[in-house]
Each structure stands twice: as C-alpha cells, then as structure tokens.
Amino acid sequence: MRKQKITVDESTLPFATISELGNALRQHQISCVELTKFFGERLETQGPEYNALALSLLKDAKKAAKDVDWELKHDRIRGPLQGIPFAVKDLLSVADYPTTWGAKPFANQVFDFDATAVRKLKGAKGILLGKLAMVELAGGGGYTSASASLQGPTRNPWNKQYWAGGSSSGSAAAVGAGLVPYALGSETSGSIMTPACYCGVSGLRPTYGLVSRYGAMALSWTLDKIGVLARSAEDCGLVLHELAGGDDQDPGSAQKSFYYSPQYYGDLNNLKIGYAEIDFAEWPSEPLRPAFAQALGVVKTLGPQMVQTQLPNFAYGPVISCIIDSEAASTFEDLIRTGGVDQLADQGQIDGLKASVNYSAVDYLKAMRVRTQIQAAFRELFANVDFLVAPTKLDFPDKADGPFDDTTPKRPDVKGVFAGLVQASNLCGSPALTVPCGFVNGLPIGLQIVGRPFSENRILALGVEFQKRTNFHKQQPGKILT
Amino acid sequence: MSIRVSRRRWVILMGATAPLLAQSTAQIPPVSAVPAPTPEQRLDKAKADVREVSDKLAAITVPMATEPSFKFVA
C-alpha cells in the first residue's frame, strides 16, 4: 500500500474538533489509518502517564480505519463521526475484551457483545481506540482517594499532581490531554460533570433514558446515564446525535431519538436563564471567584433574560445517597455477600458497600417518594426558566496522591442554584452540559448548564454560544493563552 | 527539702518555660493521637452513616398520596 503523507499540522491535531478532523479526512489531507495511528500511539504512550488507559485496541482500530479509508476513497460519506477515533470508559462492554469496571474483582470479566453505545458509534464508522480508566464500580459505596481505580489515581492533564476527577476519570484525562478527540463516560451523580470540569473539556450528561445503557455496568438503575466528553459543546452534540435512540434491551430507555439541530435555537433572546449571583460571587473558594465573575459576565451577554433563582429546598443529599446505595447494594449483592468486595482498592468503598445493605425498604421508598416531589418542584421551576446556570465545581480538584481532603469548606448560609444542583438534576433525569469557563493557577474551572428533560439542543446551543465568545475550550495543557 | 512557690510565681515560671516546652515537643516525631480504626470500627462508622441518612429521610414528611417514582420517566 502506498504510504500517504500527513499534510495537516501535527501540533494542532491532538486538540482538533470532530468537524476539523472530519474535514481533514474528507479532503484527504490525512488518511483514517494515519489519524488512527496518530491518536492510538499517543493514547498508548501518554495514557499510562496519566493512569488513563485501561486497554488499547489499536490493532483492531487500524483494521477499522482501513475500511473507512476505502469508503472515503469511494466518496461514501456517512456522517460526522466517520473515521474519528474515540475511546470509552471501561464500564462499557466491548466484545471479547476485558471489561473491568475499574475493579480488581472484575479484572478478568469478558462479555461477548458490544454495549449498544459502542455498537452505535462503530456503526457510524467511529474508530474505537481503547478503553479508559475509571473509579472502581463508578464509585459505588463512596471512595476516599483517587487511588480507587484498577489503574491507580488518574492524573490531571493540566497538572499531574492533581486528580482528574471521577468516576469517568480516564475519559476526561484522555480528552483533556489530546489523546482522543472524544470519549464516552457515564454519570449517576456527577461522574461526567466533575472530571470534565477538572480536565478542562466539555461534558454532556444526556437526559435519563436518551442513551441506551445496555452493556454498561449498572450502579443505580434509576439514575445511570451514558454521556460524552469532548473538545466542545458542538462535538458533544455531534456524538449524541449518533448515540441517542430507543433500545428495547435497556428497560430505562425513553425510546426517543435526538437530532442535533442547534440552528433552531440560534436566537436565545426569548429564553430565560435561572441563576444566583451568590453562586458565582460567594460560594466558590476565594481564588476562583474572579474567574467565575467573568464567566457570568459572558453568560449575561448571550441573549437570554437572566432571572435570579433559588433551588427548591429538599434534602437532595440523603435522597440520592439512599437511592444509589440501595440500588448498588442490590446490584453488587453477590460481591458484597461473598466477600469479593474486599478486593476493592478503596477501604471506604468496601465499608460503604457492606453498610449499604442495611438500608430498609422503607428508607428506599421514602427516598423515591421524595424524589417524586423533587421532580414536581423541578417541573414547576422549569416552567419559569429554560436553563439553570451555575459553577460546575467550587474548588480545585483534590490531589492525586493521598486521601481526599474531607474538611468541609465554609460556605454561605444563603443558597442559590448551585447547592444540590448535581443531585437534584440527576434525580430529575435532566440533561446538563459543563464547559470550561476559565483558568486559575493553571487549572480549568467549569460552568454547568442544566435544562429540562430532552432539552439537549437548547443547552448545547447555549454552550456553543458561550464557546463562540470564549477560548477556554481551545486551551491546551502547558500552553495556556492569556 | 521542699520549696514553696506562690501561685503567682508558678504562673510566671510556667509562662517563661512554655516556649521551651513547645520547642522540645516540636522536635519529637509526631505520633498520631488517634489510633487507626479497626476494621470493625470502620464498618460501624459506615453503618452509622447509613443510619444518619435513614434518620434524615424519616424526618421528611411526605403526603400519603405521594407515590414513589417507580416508573421513572424523565
């Protein structure tokens, strides 16, 4: 075979968007095999530096890339993900390869089928490069350090002393470091938003039921979602377009499709953003406040009317803890009762999972009844606003080594939108997007946009507008432009 | 032989030696005052956390007609 010459700029390639890479492929500036080798070798060599790589699938990827090159040569253009390399959290099954769920007791687990999400992206002719590290069992039971993973602590691409966040740790670190253009992650309560924020990438948690979870590890059946970590809000939309859709093999499937059509939400002027000044001015730790104030300033220029809002007052923490822990105790009942749980890396998780079998049916049902009330309150809230906007995280990430800092920072007594938003929006199945909105001490911070169920196009449109006015999503580790 | 020291004198003497005492203790390698919890204690703590969540849920009043969100549709 004649060796082709790469004509695109290799220095910008790791941080190119899906559209940019797709254009380069379709214009034959680079072949799919070359692109696959480029990202695959980066993932294999640099992935372990961040403890981000669970398994390289480069050999299979090269074969798939040859097929795509044949298609492109014959002008068989399928869609924006054709020929674009990606990787997935090691919670999704890939046929005949280990799917470890980041946990030693499952280190040798092999399924004979692809998860629906993987199958769909392969069907769109995406190139699966590998599987990415995650917090063991997606954090079930509650973990106490970044070491709660089969690969060890996932390191932050912006500063390796810091943690990448979890539980979709490897997905965020790999995208943040430019090792893959996009990756799949999952969220039960914060597992996409947190690492995406810490690693300076865009993260989309879709509405519950929009993306099939067939072939994904279950932590909490009524809360688990599969989502996207990518270089921009637009890239998240392009991936969700292929990923979403009904699936009879997922009992939680909403049987709905998603068509990425941001053009219909181009005029944001008729929409309303619910927010609270205090979330940006007083809730974040002090060094982060000026950057959040600037980000809020940009949001105010996007068009929608800004409406001071407060989240309804509920015990979100206990409700979501009880639901996740009870469902996880049932999912992992065998692991807990047989003692296999003792093989986990994190002692806090071992104890947490063992203790979680002590929830009663009355506890669980009470939590689910309060959840009904929370959902009703959120429907009412979203009758008045179209989005909720708040900081994604209030502090820098924890350090990668050693136990997490468990001291509770002092926060204001008055609550706005932020406090409880991650738990509340997950309990309601609402979609959320996090976008990088600044840098402090060389570490990225993020802005979260939450919408009513199935309003992905709307929150993506707001994210795209924000990213048209800022360049935080274009920054590269080690090369922050001021 | 016993030396009688007045209460006021005692306070002055202790005040003068406090920095020296602090210095000498600072040179001793730190020893954790709290011994590491046993596996039973750790598990008991985790169970206590579960009980705390249960108690918080029990304290919430929900109208009798409110059904759990079993059929969960976002």
Interface residues (C-beta under 8 A of the other chain):
Chain A: T207 Y208 G209 T222 G252 A254 A315 P318 V319 S321 C322 D325 Q347 G348 D351 G352 K354 A355 S356 N358 Y359 S360 D363 L365 K366 A367 M368 R369 V370 R371 T372 Q373 Q375 C428 G429 S430 P453 F454
Chain B: R42 L43 K45 A46 K47 D49 V50 R51 V53 S54 K56 L57 A58 I60 V62 T66 E67 P68 S69 F70 F72 V73 A74
